Amino acid sequence: MSGSVYEKGFRELVVYQKSRLLSREIFMHTKFFPKDEMYFLNGQIRRASRLIGANIAEAWANRRNEARFISLLTDADGEQMETQHWVEVANDCGYMDSEASVQLVKRCAEMGRILHGMIEKAALFNEALQTASEETAEYFIGTTNWSLPVNNQVE
């Protein structure tokens, strides 16, 4: 891989890409929730899933401040856990099929593992601390098969 972490942006982070896919899937599943859930369960699950990516993007912007970077990644992790909760509630209520629920929860947990890795290696994301090009394959798109279709990527 050429260059360092800092030549990339948050859009290339695997965990950010996964958060975008998750929020789209959540949106598609919640389109069919009952109307009486529109303002609570529907809103909660959509909000939590969308905040995962928003917190990752904000963390990237604050990566020079390690404490802030970690705090925002921790917030993203909290949102993925909240998303897991709401997915399970939707399943309990019969609004989502069990297999879809299990898969969405697994995707959230996978994002949690990646976020924990980023938190543990927060110093590597700080440009001021970067002294040499380091292997970052586990964090960036192009090193994994799970990514957004080309027509949905933001340039």
C-alpha positions, 0 to 999 in steps of 0.5 A: 500500500502506498502512502500513509493513513493520512492520505486517505479520508474517512470515506475510505475507512472500512468501518465507515463504509460498513456503517453506510451499508448498515444504515441503508439496510436499516432504512429498507427494513424500517420502511415497512414498520407499522405507522404507529412506530414511525416516531419512536422505534422507527426513528430510534433505530434509524437515528442510531444507525446513522450516527455510527457513520457521523461519529466516525466522520467527526472522529476522523476530523479530530484525529490530531486530538487523540482523546477527542478521536477516542471519545468520538469512536467510543460514541460510534461504538455506543451507537452501534450497540444501541442499533443492536438493541433496537434491531432486537426490539424490532425482531421481538415485536415481529417487525423484522424477520429473525434472520435479518435481525441476526445479520444486522446485529452481526454487522454491528458487532463487526463494526464494534470490533473494528472501532475497538481496534481503532481506539487501541491504535488511536496514536497511529491515526494522529498525523503528528505521531506518524513517523513511517508508513505503517500497514493499515490494511485492516482499516481501509477499503481496497483491502476487503471485499465488503464495500459500497457499489461504485455508483454509491460512493461519494467522491 
